[in-house]
Amino acid sequence: MSRGRRFSALVLPALAGVALLAGCTSAPPVDEQALAKWKTQQEARTETEDAVLGVLTADTSPGDEDPAHLEPGVRVQFPDSRTIDHLEFSCYGNGQMRGIVRTVSARGSQSIELDPMSCTDSPHQIELSSSKGVDSVAFNDFDSDRPSAWRLVIIGPGPSGE
């Protein structure tokens, strides 16, 4: 009788481990129609805003990247220096991702590594420590937990110049 109990005690943890591994699957595929609808809604939200200086956007794949090895990413170069009020980051779906914002001005460059941002809580407002005389803004995502898309809206001062 004790042999049967020992066997059961060993088999149950092994079966539980197999069940846990079976539950681990790759990230769910992107619903292309829902993604296209999200992109259209995002574009409509900002296309008539006078304060929008630029929009960066890209699709992304899941993966754990080392931010030190990221390429410059998507970038906008302004025809002349701009003042930026803030940035707004949004991403599609129920996942999360991180990112790096890089700005360049006559005074130098600035890089901001962002903590994980939930796509369901979008948009996320990002403040820059140096926001005057900006010549370019670049963004690169990393550590996305699923296929997704992101959008970074560059907002300038309001109509009153504040």
Solvent accessible surface area in square Angstrom, and as a share of the most:
residue,aa,sasa,rsa
1,M,189,0.84
2,S,79,0.51
3,R,198,0.72
4,G,43,0.41
5,R,165,0.60
6,R,156,0.57
7,F,136,0.57
8,S,55,0.36
9,A,62,0.48
10,L,122,0.61
11,V,45,0.26
12,L,116,0.58
13,P,86,0.54
14,A,61,0.47
15,L,105,0.52
16,A,54,0.42
17,G,30,0.29
18,V,96,0.55
19,A,66,0.51
20,L,134,0.66
21,L,133,0.66
22,A,77,0.60
23,G,61,0.59
24,C,99,0.60
25,T,116,0.67
26,S,101,0.65
27,A,34,0.26
28,P,72,0.45
29,P,121,0.76
30,V,33,0.19
31,D,86,0.45
32,E,120,0.54
33,Q,156,0.69
34,A,38,0.30
35,L,13,0.06
36,A,57,0.44
37,K,128,0.54
38,W,34,0.12
39,K,77,0.33
40,T,92,0.54
41,Q,97,0.43
42,Q,24,0.11
43,E,83,0.37
44,A,60,0.47
45,R,102,0.37
46,T,8,0.05
47,E,116,0.52
48,T,113,0.66
49,E,96,0.43
50,D,141,0.73
51,A,24,0.19
52,V,32,0.18
53,L,46,0.23
54,G,14,0.13
55,V,54,0.31
56,L,6,0.03
57,T,70,0.41
58,A,30,0.24
59,D,91,0.47
60,T,19,0.11
61,S,77,0.50
62,P,61,0.38
63,G,27,0.26
64,D,138,0.72
65,E,69,0.31
66,D,73,0.38
67,P,32,0.20
68,A,86,0.67
69,H,142,0.64
70,L,32,0.16
71,E,125,0.56
72,P,82,0.52
73,G,38,0.37
74,V,52,0.30
75,R,137,0.50
76,V,37,0.21
77,Q,99,0.44
78,F,12,0.05
79,P,122,0.77
80,D,87,0.45
81,S,61,0.39
82,R,71,0.26
83,T,51,0.30
84,I,2,0.01
85,D,68,0.35
86,H,20,0.09
87,L,0,0.00
88,E,32,0.15
89,F,0,0.00
90,S,2,0.01
91,C,2,0.01
92,Y,35,0.13
93,G,28,0.27
94,N,117,0.60
95,G,5,0.04
96,Q,80,0.36
97,M,1,0.00
98,R,56,0.20
99,G,0,0.00
100,I,10,0.05
101,V,1,0.00
102,R,60,0.22
103,T,5,0.03
104,V,67,0.38
105,S,16,0.11
106,A,105,0.82
107,R,164,0.60
108,G,38,0.37
109,S,90,0.58
110,Q,31,0.14
111,S,77,0.50
112,I,44,0.22
113,E,90,0.41
114,L,20,0.10
115,D,111,0.58
116,P,75,0.47
117,M,16,0.07
118,S,35,0.22
119,C,7,0.04
120,T,85,0.49
121,D,96,0.50
122,S,33,0.21
123,P,70,0.44
124,H,41,0.18
125,Q,112,0.50
126,I,12,0.06
127,E,107,0.48
128,L,20,0.10
129,S,111,0.71
130,S,38,0.25
131,S,29,0.19
132,K,129,0.55
133,G,28,0.27
134,V,2,0.01
135,D,35,0.18
136,S,4,0.02
137,V,0,0.00
138,A,5,0.04
139,F,0,0.00
140,N,24,0.12
141,D,20,0.10
142,F,1,0.00
143,D,34,0.18
144,S,5,0.03
145,D,66,0.34
146,R,63,0.23
147,P,37,0.23
148,S,4,0.03
149,A,0,0.00
150,W,2,0.01
151,R,11,0.04
152,L,0,0.00
153,V,1,0.01
154,I,0,0.00
155,I,23,0.12
156,G,2,0.02
157,P,40,0.25
158,G,31,0.30
159,P,145,0.91
160,S,87,0.56
161,G,55,0.53
162,E,158,0.71
